Amino acid sequence: MQWALAALFLVLASVLVLALQPWQTGEVYATGVGEHRVVMLADGSRMSLNTATKVRASLSSSKRVVDVESGEALFEVAKDTSRPFLVTAGETEVKATGTAFLVRLQPSSQEVSTSLEVTLIEGQVVLRPQAGLVAAAEGAGLVVMTAGERVRVDGAMAASGCSKVRVEGPGLDRAVAWTRGEASFDDVTLNEAVAEMNRYSSKPIVMVEAARLKALRVSGLFWTGDSARFARAVGALHGLDVREQSDRLELAPR
């Protein structure tokens, strides 16, 4: 009987801890390649997740925290001045109360180090190194963003700093084109356009003799996930061959 009571007590204690502190582990939301997902959080905030994205959301009585582990997400934050909305990505933290902004995290690879892009659509946010870093404690690396700005952070914010640019109306529209299932390009290199289209497809586009092709320019509006139509359009524009293999699409000079 005593063992049964002790076991019951442990179960009830565990349930109580979970009920009082549900934000310790958080809820995980993810999308696969080519998938989009819209998530409504309990506070009324809305998250739109782009392709191959994974986030963890934790809400408490004092703050709202979302950790972007990979990918890209659009946040439309419900106003609550008593509970800041914090988005962490890489080693950077984005703080807001009620606003709309886009976060895109590219993990490190052999070609590039970890990079983060934050595009502010409306309202105001503050970027800083994540709490706990020495630079954050010293107040270094603080960046205040206003609507229509984009900040890019390469590597650790405290170590490398960041760059800020002004993004005009059409640029903002292109930044969120994926929420409509579109990829919008305005005079970008073929290398950039192919990399973007490959985010949405498990059958990548590969540039043959890439050194000869990567500087070609691309403009236009394309459906995300429709790599074949994109490849044909680019091939027709620049006089390239399009070869369809079982596991990839090839763009090659004639």
C-alpha positions, 0 to 999 in steps of 0.5 A: 500500500505504501509503495502504491501511495508513493508511486501515485505521489510521484505521478501526481508530482510529475503532472504538477510540474508539467502543468506549472512549467509546460514551457521547459520543453516547448512544442516542436513544429516542422515542415518537410522539403517543399511543405508550408505550414501555418501555426497559431500559438496559444497567445494569438501569434501566427507562425508561417513555416517555409520549406524544411523548417524546424522551430520550438515554441515555449510560452510562459506567463513572463515571456514567449520564446521560439527557437528557430533550429533551421529554415525560415519562418514569418512571425506575426506577433500578437501584442502583449507588452507584459510578455516579450516575444523572443526568437532565437536563431544561431547565436542571435536573439530577436526581441519584439512585442507586437510586430511582423518579421521574417527570420531565415537561418542557413546552417553552416556548410563547406561553402558558407558559415552560419548566416541569419537574415531578419527582415522587418515588415512592420513594427520594431524589433531589437537584435542582440547576441543571445543572453548568456554570451559575454558580449550580450552582458556588455551590451555589445552588438545591439541592433534596433530595426525599423520597418522595411529593414533587413539585417544579415548576421554571419557567424556569431553576431558578437564576433562578426557584427552584422550588415543592415540594408533598406528593403523597399516595398517590392523587396518586402513582397519578394521576401514573403513570396513563398507564403503564396507558393512563389519564388520571385527573382529580380536580376539575381545570379543564376547561382542564387536562383538555382539555390533558392529553387532547390530549397523546395525540391528533393530533385535538385537542379545541377549546373554543369560547367557551373563556372560558365553559368553562375553569373547569368542573370534571372528575373521572374516569378516561379512556382516553388517546387516546380523546378522543371518549369523553372529550368526550361524557362532559364534554358530558353532565356539563356540558350542552355540545355536542360537534361532530366536525370532520375535524381536531378535536373541539369542545366548545361551550356550548348 
